[in-house]
Amino acid sequence: MSSRISFLSRQGLVLAAALALSPAWADGLSSLENFMRTAKSGRADFTQVVSAPAREGETPRTKRSEGTFEFQRPGRFRFVYTKPFAQTLVADGRSLSLYDVDLQQVTVRDQAQALGSTPAAIVASSSDIKALEKDFTLAAEPDREGLQWVLATPRSKDVQLQSVRVGLRGDQLAELDILDSFGQRSVLKFSNVQANASLPASTFNFTPPAGVSVVKQ
């Protein structure tokens, strides 16, 4: 596997959080529920900044990437990283494929096993908030930076991430702030969001290019 940052391989794609719901902060949960109920498909641009935990006396190291994102509920999405390295991550409802262009390698995993309690469940996999709550404890946080926020805790303890904060602008997904168990932070910001975009079925089909190696896990 590539050592470069990707939404799947570097983050483990797992959510976390653990605060009790406060009625005064219910806007975040309402926004998340509306997003999951009304946005059955969509596309957006994204930027991702990954910050490694700083050692004592050192400045945190960061890596920035960008690309495009498309999804269709339940269980289909496509992340295309264009900078600084080309990578494609596609979930077709059965398999999850990660294509690293530079390495000329495709890694294929069973989607149900790979996603489970992950940010993908919020973005695309779960059909509604009740389905999401089977895997996560959800709690609203105070508004900040013009967004409503929700914190989620995986019900399973076998996870690799500490926390994920979901930022919403109204009923649109705006940001994911992910902190893993090693102290690495990944912030994805979405722009040019088009909810319920018409997406052809072929969007979520992935055929490995000729000549690349395919690794099944």
WOBELMO-V931444 format. One record per run of one state. SS is the DSSP state (@ for helix, = for strand, . for the rest). FROM is the first residue (numbers start at 1). LEN is the number of residues. If there is no record, write none. Layout:
ss:SS from:FROM len:LEN
ss:SS from:FROM len:LEN
This chain:
ss:. from:1 len:22
ss:@ from:23 len:3
ss:. from:26 len:1
ss:@ from:27 len:12
ss:. from:39 len:2
ss:= from:41 len:11
ss:. from:52 len:10
ss:= from:62 len:11
ss:. from:73 len:3
ss:= from:76 len:8
ss:. from:84 len:3
ss:= from:87 len:6
ss:. from:93 len:2
ss:= from:95 len:6
ss:. from:101 len:4
ss:= from:105 len:6
ss:@ from:111 len:5
ss:. from:116 len:3
ss:@ from:119 len:7
ss:. from:126 len:3
ss:@ from:129 len:4
ss:. from:133 len:3
ss:= from:136 len:9
ss:. from:145 len:2
ss:= from:147 len:8
ss:. from:155 len:6
ss:= from:161 len:9
ss:. from:170 len:2
ss:= from:172 len:9
ss:. from:181 len:4
ss:= from:185 len:11
ss:. from:196 len:5
ss:@ from:201 len:4
ss:. from:205 len:8
ss:= from:213 len:4
ss:. from:217 len:1
